[in-house]
Amino acid sequence: MPKPRTASLALALVLVLTACAAPERSTSPSSGPTGDRVPQRTKSVTIGFTTGVQAMSIMGSSTTVGGYGVVFEIHSNGLVTSDVNSRAVVGRLAERAPSVEDGSIAILPDGRMRVVYPLRKDVRWQDGAPFTAHDLTFSYRLMVDQGIPSNLPEGVNQMSSVEATDDFTFVAMFKGPYYLGGSLGLRRFWPQPRHLLEPAYDRYLANKNPDEVTTLPYWTTEYVHLGPFRLTAFDPSEGMEFRANDGYFLGRPKIDVLRIRSFGDENVLFSHLLSGAVDMLMPGALNTELGYQLKERWDSTGAGSIFSRPNGTRFLSPQERPAVQKEPAMLDVRMRAALYHAIDREALSEGKGYNEHAAWSLLEPGHALYESTRDGLSRYAYNLDRARSILRDLGWTPGSDGVLRNNADSRRLQTQLWATAGPRAWELPVFGDMWRRLGLDVEEHIVPSAQVRNNELRATYPGWEPSSSGGGDSTLGRLLGPAAGPENRWTGNRGGYEHPTAQTLVARYYASLSLRDQLQAMKAVSDFVADSLPLLVTYYITDYMGMRKGVNAFWDLEGGSDPGQPYGSYSRNSHLWDIN
């Protein structure tokens, strides 16, 4: 909750902004019952988020925090998105999603993968220019160019070449089998307007100065794309305004104006939601505590609807480098199993102040492959007696002070928990207390704000680090490696984890094309994690999203996903949002 003085200032600001945001009137009046011209109310909605936006598209940040990444499909469209009530891939700019079954995805004799995307013929850029496959071949050239920085390179980095066999057929050649080759949403392949960017790109090719492209106003105030709402105002500190794209190929949006407002403080956003100055909340914009408070208030007053979604996975990572790990016993999977049994995951979801979802699998509920991992980690349910038994077998018994000591050399069983300051810093005392009950001597360490970007410091924590995945299968990046080190500027796995079996299993999953093969590959990954415990999955991060009374949206939650996923956000059907 905001402090009284902060809340008062926030409320004063709310009143001013609310006055400024009075319902607009259309400049195109219609005839009333008596023949007089009656102005029509402009339908406008304000969405709040807590991330600054410096640029659009591939020049913008790839971060999934703060809620902004969820609104990408308000202004932009990818080749595919997700269906209404499931995570099934459906066409968006493409007429349909490619598949192995219809031959549009094929493995060639040389091992490369060919994917054919048939494009819709009725799509136009927001400035009226036709959208064709040649825009996509240009997009590849731009995004694969190492001289042009891009924050979303995942899809193009898997490709070896592309071509437009005609104006409405786009063919992508991948270096090998790639499980997302037939589901290139915005985060894997962001279409770029050739007619607007190619002249600047040609100048860059001539003089090798990336500023020719990167400093264009296109990436900020002059952004044009293929989505239902077109950018009309851009302010990195305040947010953006979008207006309905009259020529949108799926039909003109029902809402006329969408404002995306940036708040540097979650408490201020919270106050604006309570006052009605902000109409919609996206996942990640509020921390768990404030999201839960908003849900309680709106549920009791009927002022709006809030939905909680498991959205990303939280886990504990041990330091794997023997030279850095303070307690060598942590490198033993049996020790990690004992510590896992001492974590009461259910307590995190029983209203004890955390309001999270206890995690029993590598993938969160809602993932297309969730059933292959469901309850895969349930063998490590909370059981202090079992944990103590394991530790006794390993030669650790309590001393007179209750702290476990090694039978061979009498050293205390010590470890450290390292984390950064922020909304999840509450974990350190919670997990620390759970392990103290078992008999560990636990030291809690918060990384100073000035050192948050010190990758070497962050990668050399001597015990355990709470960490997050962005949802879906992004946790697998912690298994694939590489380990962080000086050779990669300490940007790999901070805990130093590298294991050839894990790399092989994850690579097999990434190369699986059919659902059957993906289920089997993911099951093998899940079994490996359960057997070797390279990380201890603790809970699914709870994100809150919702809208005030009168806004009609989010009927399609089952098919949506968090901003870290390659396709299908919660804003994919924003052209159908409305105000009652």
C-alpha positions as CSV (number, residue, x, y, z in Angstrom):
1,M,0.0,0.0,0.0
2,P,1.2,3.6,-0.7
3,K,2.4,5.6,2.3
4,P,-0.2,8.3,3.2
5,R,1.9,11.2,1.8
6,T,2.6,9.2,-1.4
7,A,-1.0,8.3,-1.7
8,S,-2.2,11.9,-1.3
9,L,0.2,13.1,-4.0
10,A,-0.9,10.3,-6.3
11,L,-4.6,11.1,-5.7
12,A,-4.0,14.7,-6.5
13,L,-2.3,13.7,-9.7
14,V,-5.2,11.3,-10.5
15,L,-7.8,14.1,-10.2
16,V,-5.8,16.3,-12.6
17,L,-5.3,13.5,-15.1
18,T,-8.9,12.4,-14.8
19,A,-10.1,15.9,-15.6
20,C,-7.7,16.0,-18.6
21,A,-9.0,12.6,-19.8
22,A,-12.6,13.5,-20.0
23,P,-14.5,11.6,-22.7
24,E,-13.7,12.9,-26.2
25,R,-16.2,13.8,-28.8
26,S,-15.9,12.7,-32.4
27,T,-15.4,15.3,-35.1
28,S,-17.9,13.5,-37.2
29,P,-21.4,14.0,-35.8
30,S,-24.4,11.9,-36.7
31,S,-28.1,12.7,-37.1
32,G,-30.2,12.5,-34.0
33,P,-34.0,11.7,-33.8
34,T,-35.0,15.2,-34.7
35,G,-32.5,15.5,-37.6
36,D,-30.0,17.5,-35.6
37,R,-26.4,16.4,-35.8
38,V,-25.4,14.7,-32.5
39,P,-21.7,14.2,-31.7
40,Q,-20.7,10.6,-31.0
41,R,-18.7,9.8,-27.9
42,T,-15.2,8.6,-28.8
43,K,-14.5,5.3,-27.1
44,S,-11.1,5.5,-25.3
45,V,-9.3,3.2,-23.0
46,T,-6.1,3.7,-20.9
47,I,-3.7,0.9,-20.2
48,G,-1.1,1.2,-17.4
49,F,2.3,-0.3,-17.3
50,T,5.5,0.2,-15.4
51,T,8.2,0.1,-18.1
52,G,9.8,3.0,-20.0
53,V,9.6,2.6,-23.8
54,Q,12.5,4.1,-25.7
55,A,11.7,2.7,-29.1
56,M,9.4,0.4,-31.0
57,S,9.9,-2.9,-32.7
58,I,13.3,-4.5,-32.8
59,M,14.9,-1.2,-31.6
60,G,12.9,-1.4,-28.4
61,S,13.7,-3.3,-25.3
62,S,13.1,-7.1,-25.2
63,T,12.3,-7.1,-21.5
64,T,9.1,-8.9,-20.4
65,V,8.7,-7.0,-17.2
66,G,6.4,-4.0,-16.5
67,G,3.5,-5.1,-18.8
68,Y,4.4,-3.3,-22.0
69,G,5.4,-6.4,-23.9
70,V,1.9,-7.7,-23.7
71,V,0.5,-4.9,-25.8
72,F,2.7,-5.5,-28.9
73,E,-0.2,-6.9,-30.9
74,I,-2.1,-3.7,-30.3
75,H,0.0,-1.9,-32.8
76,S,1.9,-4.7,-34.7
77,N,1.1,-8.1,-36.2
78,G,3.2,-11.2,-36.8
79,L,2.8,-14.0,-39.2
80,V,0.9,-16.1,-36.7
81,T,-0.7,-15.8,-33.3
82,S,-2.7,-18.1,-30.9
83,D,-6.3,-19.2,-31.2
84,V,-9.0,-17.8,-28.9
85,N,-9.3,-20.5,-26.3
86,S,-6.1,-22.5,-26.7
87,R,-2.4,-22.1,-27.5
88,A,-3.0,-23.6,-31.0
89,V,-1.1,-21.6,-33.6
90,V,-3.3,-19.8,-36.2
91,G,-2.5,-17.5,-39.0
92,R,-2.5,-13.7,-38.7
93,L,-0.6,-12.1,-41.6
94,A,-0.3,-15.7,-42.9
95,E,-3.5,-17.3,-44.2
96,R,-2.7,-20.3,-42.0
97,A,0.0,-21.7,-39.9
98,P,2.5,-24.0,-41.7
99,S,2.5,-27.7,-40.6
100,V,4.3,-30.9,-41.3
101,E,1.0,-32.6,-42.2
102,D,0.2,-30.3,-45.1
103,G,3.8,-30.3,-46.4
104,S,4.5,-26.6,-45.8
105,I,7.2,-27.7,-43.2
106,A,9.7,-30.1,-44.6
107,I,13.2,-31.4,-43.8
108,L,15.4,-31.3,-46.9
109,P,18.0,-34.0,-47.7
110,D,20.8,-31.7,-46.6
111,G,19.2,-31.4,-43.1
112,R,17.8,-27.9,-43.5
113,M,14.2,-27.1,-42.8
114,R,11.9,-25.4,-45.4
115,V,8.9,-23.5,-44.1
116,V,6.3,-22.0,-46.4
117,Y,4.0,-19.2,-45.2
118,P,1.1,-18.4,-47.5
119,L,0.2,-14.7,-46.9
120,R,-3.2,-13.0,-46.8
121,K,-3.8,-10.7,-49.8
122,D,-5.9,-8.1,-48.0
123,V,-3.2,-6.7,-45.6
124,R,-2.0,-3.1,-45.8
125,W,0.5,-1.2,-43.7
126,Q,-1.1,1.5,-41.6
127,D,-0.1,4.1,-44.2
128,G,-2.0,2.3,-46.9
129,A,1.0,0.5,-48.7
130,P,0.3,-3.1,-49.5
131,F,2.0,-5.8,-47.4
132,T,3.8,-8.5,-49.4
133,A,6.3,-11.3,-49.1
134,H,9.0,-8.8,-50.2
135,D,8.5,-7.0,-47.0
136,L,9.5,-10.2,-45.2
137,T,12.6,-10.9,-47.3
138,F,13.7,-7.3,-46.5
139,S,12.9,-7.9,-42.8
140,Y,15.3,-10.8,-42.8
141,R,18.1,-8.9,-44.5
142,L,17.7,-6.1,-42.0
143,M,17.4,-8.2,-38.8
144,V,20.1,-10.7,-39.7
145,D,22.6,-7.9,-40.4
146,Q,25.2,-8.0,-37.6
147,G,25.9,-4.3,-38.1
148,I,22.3,-3.3,-37.1
149,P,21.5,-3.9,-33.4
150,S,18.3,-5.9,-32.8
151,N,16.8,-6.9,-29.5
152,L,14.7,-9.7,-30.9
153,P,17.1,-11.8,-33.1
154,E,15.9,-15.3,-32.0
155,G,14.1,-16.3,-35.2
156,V,16.4,-14.9,-37.9
157,N,19.4,-16.4,-36.2
158,Q,17.9,-19.9,-36.8
159,M,17.5,-19.1,-40.6
160,S,20.0,-19.6,-43.4
161,S,18.0,-17.8,-46.1
162,V,14.6,-16.6,-47.2
163,E,12.8,-16.0,-50.5
164,A,9.5,-14.7,-51.9
165,T,8.4,-17.1,-54.5
166,D,5.6,-14.7,-55.4
167,D,4.1,-11.6,-53.8
168,F,2.2,-13.7,-51.3
169,T,4.3,-16.6,-50.5
170,F,7.2,-16.4,-48.0
171,V,9.7,-19.2,-47.7
172,A,12.1,-19.5,-44.8
173,M,15.0,-21.9,-44.8
174,F,16.3,-22.9,-41.4
175,K,19.7,-24.3,-40.6
176,G,18.1,-27.4,-39.2
177,P,14.9,-28.6,-37.6
178,Y,13.5,-25.8,-35.5
179,Y,10.4,-26.4,-33.4
180,L,9.2,-22.8,-33.7
181,G,9.8,-22.5,-37.5
182,G,6.1,-22.8,-38.1
183,S,5.1,-20.4,-35.4
184,L,6.9,-17.1,-36.1
185,G,5.1,-14.6,-34.0
186,L,6.4,-11.1,-33.4
187,R,9.0,-12.0,-30.9
188,R,10.6,-14.5,-33.3
189,F,10.2,-12.5,-36.6
190,W,9.1,-8.9,-36.6
191,P,7.9,-7.8,-40.1
192,Q,9.5,-4.5,-41.3
193,P,8.0,-2.1,-43.9
194,R,10.3,-2.2,-46.9
195,H,9.0,0.9,-48.5
196,L,9.8,3.0,-45.4
197,L,13.1,1.4,-44.3
198,E,14.9,0.2,-47.4
199,P,16.3,3.5,-48.5
200,A,17.9,4.1,-45.1
201,Y,19.2,0.5,-45.1
202,D,20.7,1.0,-48.6
203,R,22.5,4.1,-47.3
204,Y,23.8,2.1,-44.4
205,L,25.2,-0.6,-46.8
206,A,27.0,2.1,-48.7
207,N,28.6,3.9,-45.7
208,K,28.4,1.2,-43.0
209,N,27.0,3.7,-40.5
210,P,24.2,2.0,-38.5
211,D,22.9,5.4,-37.5
212,E,21.3,5.6,-40.9
213,V,18.8,3.1,-39.7
214,T,18.9,3.2,-35.9
215,T,18.2,6.9,-35.5
216,L,15.2,7.1,-37.8
217,P,12.1,8.6,-36.3
218,Y,10.3,5.6,-37.6
219,W,11.3,3.7,-34.5
220,T,9.6,6.3,-32.3
221,T,7.2,9.0,-33.4
222,E,6.7,7.8,-37.0
223,Y,6.1,4.1,-36.3
224,V,3.9,2.3,-38.8
225,H,2.9,-1.3,-38.8
226,L,0.1,-3.8,-39.5
227,G,-1.9,-3.9,-36.2
228,P,-5.3,-2.7,-35.4
229,F,-4.2,0.6,-33.7
230,R,-1.8,3.2,-35.3
231,L,0.6,5.2,-33.2
232,T,-0.3,8.9,-33.0
233,A,1.8,10.1,-30.0
234,F,5.1,8.8,-28.5
235,D,6.8,10.0,-25.3
236,P,9.4,7.7,-23.7
237,S,8.6,8.9,-20.2
238,E,4.8,9.3,-20.4
239,G,3.7,6.6,-22.9
240,M,1.9,6.4,-26.2
241,E,-1.4,7.1,-27.8
242,F,-2.9,4.9,-30.6
243,R,-6.0,5.4,-32.7
244,A,-8.1,2.8,-34.5
245,N,-6.7,1.7,-37.9
246,D,-9.7,2.1,-40.2
247,G,-8.1,-0.2,-42.8
248,Y,-7.3,-3.1,-40.5
249,F,-7.8,-6.3,-42.4
250,L,-9.8,-8.0,-39.6
251,G,-12.1,-5.0,-39.3
252,R,-12.0,-1.6,-37.7
253,P,-11.4,-1.8,-34.0
254,K,-14.4,-1.1,-31.7
255,I,-12.4,1.2,-29.5
256,D,-11.3,4.5,-31.1
257,V,-8.3,5.5,-28.9
258,L,-6.0,3.4,-26.8
259,R,-3.6,5.2,-24.4
260,I,-0.6,3.3,-23.0
261,R,0.6,5.2,-19.9
262,S,3.9,4.6,-18.3
263,F,4.3,4.8,-14.5
264,G,7.6,4.8,-12.8
265,D,6.1,3.7,-9.5
266,E,3.8,0.7,-9.0
267,N,2.0,2.5,-6.2
268,V,1.1,5.4,-8.4
269,L,-0.3,3.0,-11.0
270,F,-2.2,1.2,-8.3
271,S,-3.8,4.5,-7.2
272,H,-4.8,5.3,-10.8
273,L,-6.5,2.0,-11.2
274,L,-8.5,2.5,-8.0
275,S,-9.5,6.0,-9.1
276,G,-10.6,4.9,-12.6
277,A,-8.0,7.0,-14.4
278,V,-6.5,3.8,-15.7
279,D,-8.9,1.2,-17.3
280,M,-6.8,-1.9,-17.9
281,L,-3.9,-3.7,-16.3
282,M,-1.5,-6.0,-18.1
283,P,0.5,-8.9,-16.6
284,G,3.7,-7.8,-14.9
285,A,2.7,-4.2,-14.4
286,L,2.0,-4.6,-10.6
287,N,3.9,-6.8,-8.2
288,T,2.1,-9.8,-6.6
289,E,1.1,-8.0,-3.4
290,L,-0.5,-4.9,-5.1
291,G,-2.2,-7.1,-7.7
292,Y,-3.7,-9.2,-5.0
293,Q,-4.9,-6.0,-3.2
294,L,-6.5,-4.7,-6.3
295,K,-8.3,-8.0,-6.9
296,E,-9.6,-7.9,-3.3
297,R,-10.9,-4.4,-3.7
298,W,-12.4,-4.8,-7.1
299,D,-14.0,-8.1,-6.1
300,S,-15.6,-6.5,-3.1
301,T,-16.8,-3.3,-4.8
302,G,-17.6,-4.6,-8.3
303,A,-15.4,-1.8,-9.8
304,G,-13.7,-4.2,-12.1
305,S,-12.4,-7.7,-12.8
306,I,-8.9,-9.0,-12.0
307,F,-7.6,-12.3,-13.2
308,S,-4.5,-14.1,-11.8
309,R,-2.4,-16.2,-14.1
310,P,0.7,-18.3,-13.5
311,N,3.1,-16.6,-15.8
312,G,6.7,-17.7,-15.6
313,T,8.6,-19.9,-13.2
314,R,10.6,-19.1,-10.1
315,F,13.4,-21.3,-9.0
316,L,16.6,-21.6,-6.9
317,S,19.9,-22.1,-8.8
318,P,22.9,-23.5,-7.0
319,Q,26.4,-22.3,-7.7
320,E,27.9,-25.1,-9.8
321,R,31.6,-23.9,-10.0
322,P,33.5,-25.8,-7.3
323,A,36.0,-22.9,-6.9
324,V,33.1,-20.5,-6.2
325,Q,30.6,-22.7,-4.3
326,K,31.1,-22.0,-0.5
327,E,29.9,-25.5,0.5
328,P,31.0,-28.3,-1.7
329,A,28.2,-30.5,-0.4
330,M,25.8,-28.4,-2.5
331,L,27.2,-30.0,-5.6
332,D,25.8,-33.4,-4.5
333,V,22.3,-34.0,-5.9
334,R,21.3,-35.7,-2.6
335,M,22.0,-32.5,-0.7
336,R,19.9,-30.6,-3.2
337,A,17.1,-33.1,-2.7
338,A,17.2,-32.6,1.1
339,L,17.0,-28.8,0.7
340,Y,14.2,-29.2,-1.8
341,H,12.2,-31.3,0.7
342,A,12.6,-28.4,3.2
343,I,10.9,-25.9,0.9
344,D,7.2,-25.7,1.7
345,R,5.9,-24.8,-1.8
346,E,2.2,-25.0,-0.6
347,A,2.9,-22.3,1.9
348,L,3.5,-19.9,-1.0
349,S,-0.1,-20.4,-2.2
350,E,-2.1,-20.5,1.0
351,G,-2.6,-16.8,1.6
352,K,0.4,-16.4,3.9
353,G,1.3,-13.1,2.3
354,Y,2.9,-14.4,-0.9
355,N,-0.2,-15.5,-3.0
356,E,1.8,-17.5,-5.5
357,H,1.1,-20.8,-7.2
358,A,3.1,-23.8,-5.9
359,A,5.0,-25.4,-8.8
360,W,5.2,-29.1,-9.2
361,S,6.5,-29.2,-12.8
362,L,9.0,-27.6,-15.1
363,L,6.3,-26.0,-17.2
364,E,3.5,-23.9,-15.9
365,P,-0.2,-24.9,-16.4
366,G,-1.5,-23.6,-19.7
367,H,1.6,-24.6,-21.7
368,A,0.8,-26.8,-24.6
369,L,3.2,-29.5,-23.3
370,Y,2.3,-29.1,-19.6
371,E,0.9,-32.7,-19.4
372,S,4.3,-34.1,-20.2
373,T,5.8,-32.4,-17.1
374,R,2.8,-32.4,-14.8
375,D,3.8,-33.4,-11.2
376,G,7.3,-34.2,-12.4
377,L,8.8,-32.6,-9.3
378,S,6.2,-33.9,-6.8
379,R,8.6,-36.4,-5.4
380,Y,10.2,-33.5,-3.5
381,A,7.1,-32.5,-1.6
382,Y,7.7,-30.7,1.7
383,N,8.9,-33.3,4.2
384,L,11.4,-32.2,6.9
385,D,11.7,-35.8,8.3
386,R,12.7,-37.0,4.8
387,A,15.2,-34.1,4.5
388,R,16.8,-34.8,7.9
389,S,17.1,-38.5,7.0
390,I,18.9,-37.7,3.8
391,L,21.3,-35.3,5.7
392,R,22.0,-38.0,8.3
393,D,22.9,-40.4,5.5
394,L,25.3,-37.8,4.1
395,G,27.0,-37.3,7.5
396,W,25.3,-34.2,8.8
397,T,23.9,-34.1,12.3
398,P,22.7,-31.2,14.5
399,G,25.1,-29.6,17.0
400,S,24.1,-28.3,20.4
401,D,23.0,-25.0,18.8
402,G,20.8,-26.9,16.3
403,V,23.0,-26.1,13.3
404,L,24.0,-29.2,11.2
405,R,27.7,-30.1,11.4
406,N,29.7,-32.5,9.3
407,N,30.6,-35.8,11.2
408,A,34.0,-35.9,9.6
409,D,35.4,-32.4,10.2
410,S,32.7,-30.7,12.4
411,R,32.2,-27.8,9.9
412,R,28.8,-26.1,10.0
413,L,26.5,-26.6,7.1
414,Q,26.5,-23.0,5.7
415,T,25.2,-21.4,2.6
416,Q,24.2,-18.1,1.2
417,L,21.2,-16.8,-0.7
418,W,21.9,-13.9,-3.1
419,A,19.3,-11.7,-4.8
420,T,18.7,-8.2,-6.1
421,A,16.5,-5.7,-4.5
422,G,13.0,-5.5,-5.8
423,P,9.5,-7.0,-5.6
424,R,10.9,-10.6,-5.0
425,A,13.4,-9.8,-2.3
426,W,10.9,-11.2,0.1
427,E,12.1,-14.7,-0.9
428,L,15.4,-14.5,0.9
429,P,14.0,-14.5,4.5
430,V,11.3,-17.0,3.5
431,F,13.6,-19.6,1.9
432,G,16.3,-18.8,4.5
433,D,13.9,-19.5,7.4
434,M,12.8,-22.8,5.7
435,W,16.4,-24.0,5.5
436,R,17.2,-22.8,9.0
437,R,14.4,-25.1,10.3
438,L,16.3,-27.9,8.7
439,G,19.5,-26.8,10.5
440,L,21.4,-24.8,7.9
441,D,23.3,-21.6,8.8
442,V,22.0,-19.3,6.0
443,E,23.3,-15.9,5.2
444,E,21.1,-13.6,3.1
445,H,22.8,-11.1,0.7
446,I,21.1,-8.4,-1.4
447,V,23.2,-7.2,-4.4
448,P,23.5,-3.4,-4.1
449,S,21.7,-1.5,-6.9
450,A,25.0,-0.1,-8.1
451,Q,26.2,-3.7,-8.7
452,V,23.1,-5.1,-10.5
453,R,24.8,-4.8,-13.9
454,N,28.1,-6.3,-12.7
455,N,27.7,-9.6,-14.5
456,E,30.9,-11.1,-13.0
457,L,29.7,-10.3,-9.4
458,R,26.2,-11.7,-10.1
459,A,27.7,-14.9,-11.6
460,T,30.0,-15.6,-8.6
461,Y,27.4,-15.9,-5.9
462,P,28.8,-18.5,-3.4
463,G,25.6,-20.4,-2.6
464,W,22.1,-20.1,-4.2
465,E,20.3,-17.5,-6.3
466,P,16.5,-17.2,-6.7
467,S,15.9,-16.6,-10.4
468,S,13.0,-16.5,-12.9
469,S,12.1,-17.7,-16.4
470,G,10.0,-15.7,-18.7
471,G,7.3,-18.4,-18.9
472,G,6.7,-21.2,-21.3
473,D,9.8,-23.2,-22.0
474,S,12.3,-20.4,-21.4
475,T,13.5,-22.2,-18.3
476,L,15.3,-24.5,-20.6
477,G,17.8,-21.8,-21.3
478,R,19.2,-22.5,-17.9
479,L,20.0,-26.1,-19.0
480,L,21.3,-25.3,-22.4
481,G,24.1,-23.0,-21.3
482,P,26.7,-21.8,-21.8
483,A,28.1,-21.1,-18.4
484,A,28.9,-17.4,-17.7
485,G,32.5,-16.6,-17.8
486,P,35.1,-14.1,-18.9
487,E,35.0,-15.5,-22.5
488,N,31.4,-14.4,-22.9
489,R,31.5,-11.4,-20.6
490,W,29.7,-13.3,-17.9
491,T,26.4,-13.4,-19.9
492,G,25.7,-17.1,-19.8
493,N,24.2,-19.2,-17.0
494,R,25.2,-17.3,-13.9
495,G,25.5,-20.4,-11.7
496,G,28.0,-21.9,-14.2
497,Y,25.8,-24.9,-15.1
498,E,26.8,-26.9,-18.1
499,H,25.9,-30.5,-18.7
500,P,26.2,-32.4,-22.0
501,T,23.1,-34.6,-21.3
502,A,21.0,-31.5,-20.6
503,Q,22.3,-29.8,-23.7
504,T,21.5,-32.9,-25.8
505,L,18.0,-33.3,-24.4
506,V,17.1,-29.6,-24.9
507,A,18.5,-29.6,-28.4
508,R,16.4,-32.6,-29.2
509,Y,13.3,-30.8,-28.0
510,Y,14.2,-27.7,-30.1
511,A,14.5,-29.9,-33.1
512,S,11.1,-31.7,-32.5
513,L,8.5,-30.7,-35.1
514,S,5.4,-32.8,-34.3
515,L,3.4,-32.5,-31.1
516,R,4.1,-36.2,-30.3
517,D,7.8,-35.7,-30.6
518,Q,7.8,-32.5,-28.5
519,L,5.8,-34.2,-25.7
520,Q,8.3,-37.0,-25.6
521,A,11.3,-34.7,-25.7
522,M,10.0,-32.4,-23.0
523,K,9.2,-35.4,-20.8
524,A,12.8,-36.5,-21.1
525,V,14.0,-33.0,-20.1
526,S,11.6,-33.0,-17.2
527,D,12.8,-36.4,-16.0
528,F,16.4,-35.3,-16.2
529,V,15.7,-32.2,-14.1
530,A,13.9,-34.3,-11.5
531,D,16.8,-36.7,-11.3
532,S,19.7,-34.3,-11.2
533,L,18.1,-31.1,-9.7
534,P,20.2,-28.5,-11.6
535,L,17.5,-26.0,-10.3
536,L,14.8,-26.2,-7.7
537,V,11.5,-25.0,-9.1
538,T,9.5,-23.4,-6.3
539,Y,6.5,-21.5,-7.7
540,Y,4.8,-20.1,-10.7
541,I,5.0,-16.3,-10.7
542,T,1.5,-14.9,-10.3
543,D,0.7,-12.0,-12.6
544,Y,-2.5,-10.0,-12.4
545,M,-4.4,-8.5,-15.3
546,G,-7.8,-7.0,-15.6
547,M,-10.1,-4.1,-16.5
548,R,-12.5,-1.8,-14.8
549,K,-16.2,-2.2,-15.0
550,G,-17.5,-1.3,-18.5
551,V,-14.5,-2.5,-20.4
552,N,-15.1,-5.7,-22.4
553,A,-11.9,-7.6,-22.9
554,F,-9.9,-10.7,-21.9
555,W,-12.5,-13.3,-22.8
556,D,-9.7,-15.0,-24.6
557,L,-7.3,-15.6,-21.7
558,E,-6.9,-19.3,-22.3
559,G,-5.2,-18.7,-25.6
560,G,-3.1,-15.8,-24.5
561,S,0.3,-15.8,-22.9
562,D,3.0,-13.7,-21.3
563,P,5.2,-11.4,-23.3
564,G,8.1,-13.7,-23.3
565,Q,6.4,-16.3,-25.5
566,P,7.0,-16.4,-29.3
567,Y,3.4,-15.8,-30.3
568,G,-0.1,-15.1,-29.0
569,S,-0.2,-12.3,-26.4
570,Y,-3.2,-11.2,-24.4
571,S,-3.7,-8.2,-26.8
572,R,-4.0,-10.4,-30.0
573,N,-7.7,-9.7,-30.2
574,S,-7.6,-6.0,-29.2
575,H,-9.6,-5.0,-32.3
576,L,-12.6,-6.7,-30.6
577,W,-12.2,-5.0,-27.2
578,D,-15.1,-2.6,-26.5
579,I,-16.7,-0.4,-23.9
580,N,-20.2,-1.3,-22.7
